[in-house]
Amino acid sequence: MDTKELLKKVRKIEIKTRRLSDHIFGGEYHSTFKGRGMTFSEVRQYQFGDDVRNIDWNVTARYNEPFVKVFEEERELTMMLMVDVSGSELFGTESQFKNEVVTEIAATLAFSATQNNDKIGLILFSDKVELYIPPKKGRSHVLRIIRELIEFQPESKQTNVVEALKFMSNVMKKKAIVFVLSDFIADDYHQTMKIVAGKHDVTGIRIYDKREEEIPNLGMVQMQDEETGELMLVNTASKKVRRNYSKFYHEKVGYYKESFNKSGAGTIDCRVDESYVKKLLGYFKQRG
């Protein structure tokens, strides 16, 4: 992809997702993800209805009339976007591939965080951490994140959620808002998720295509595993083959939900042909 085409794509995504974050998600994001606590702002004269516990007795004694302390929420937070860039994210049978939907969701979340003056960082992972962009503020930083999401070419096509979670935990010493965007066709990450979710505010966003849920009866078909590159002939006319695939797929989905929910993390399921706007809004409202 040449520079001109890339910038055009970035701009298109910015216009769409920034409008969403400005008009829809900004307030919802703010009310859902709280700051680290309250910090002293100023003192003002006591008004009827003020909490007497907030009276500043030193100032009150000095001016011989009651003054109260005013506190503000310590708002600044850090959002970490963890995005799966393995081979399975290049799948799609509807209008978009999974990785295109992932890019839009990540951009919307990033602009929502920017609107609240929060920092945003990015981790792209396969079976290893492919790219790490430390958290920073501002529009230009978000645009860099979008560029990477569009054009980054991973070295590996396989997936290892554990490695990504461990890396994030090592670089983020303070509590962060963490969104993990993946199809979660992976396993053995429950214990690591439990540790990470105990420290950070974690949400898994599972992006999937309806054609992944079951194999249609198409007879003998050559298929390729996007993560391993392995080619194989599959008899999709066999009920046993279709049943075994469905069982495998739903076991992965069940493991994802159980691992996140039992760890105290949130989950969002978003099919590529569904509105991720409704899914995110519903989640924010539920949490807020």
C-alpha angles and dihedrals in degrees: 000000000000123000095255093052091045093052090048091053092046091050092049092052091045093054093049100041097038090055089053094048093045098048104027117015105035096081094035091051091049094051093043099050112047128202125251094271141289125317129194114262111169146314126256137173117287115262128196109274097028117135107260089213088071094058112127100221095191094056091040091055092046095054097029092233131085121275127180132208116244118213131197130200111260091235108178111111137163123236119201118198112203110192127188109224097175122132096267090066089071091069124108138142099179130058095304141033117240092250091056091055089046090055093052094047092047091049092049091051092046094052090046089055091046090053087059092047093248126146121250128205132181135216118184111194142179116160084324137025104281098180137005123193111185117231117275138155133246146055096277089055092051090049089054089052091051091049091053092047090053103043109021114123112204121218092221132043097200129093134236114167093179094062091050094049093048091050092049091049091052096050097040107065095166126057112281139182103249127194117188110198114194145114086247095221086157140090146199095060100106097100094046091047090053091055095045094045089051089065105027137044099250131188125179116211110196113200115192144159121235090232089064093063095070140359115246120227102263100144120236108359133175110230134185126211103230092208100046100025089228116154119212140168111239125193099217090178088072112097089205092056092049092045093049092049092049090049091050092048097047091046089058091048091047091049091052094051094044093047094050098039095047089049092054093250125134127244135207123185115204124179114205093239093050129082110266086191091068092044094052094043092049091051094048092048092048091052096039 
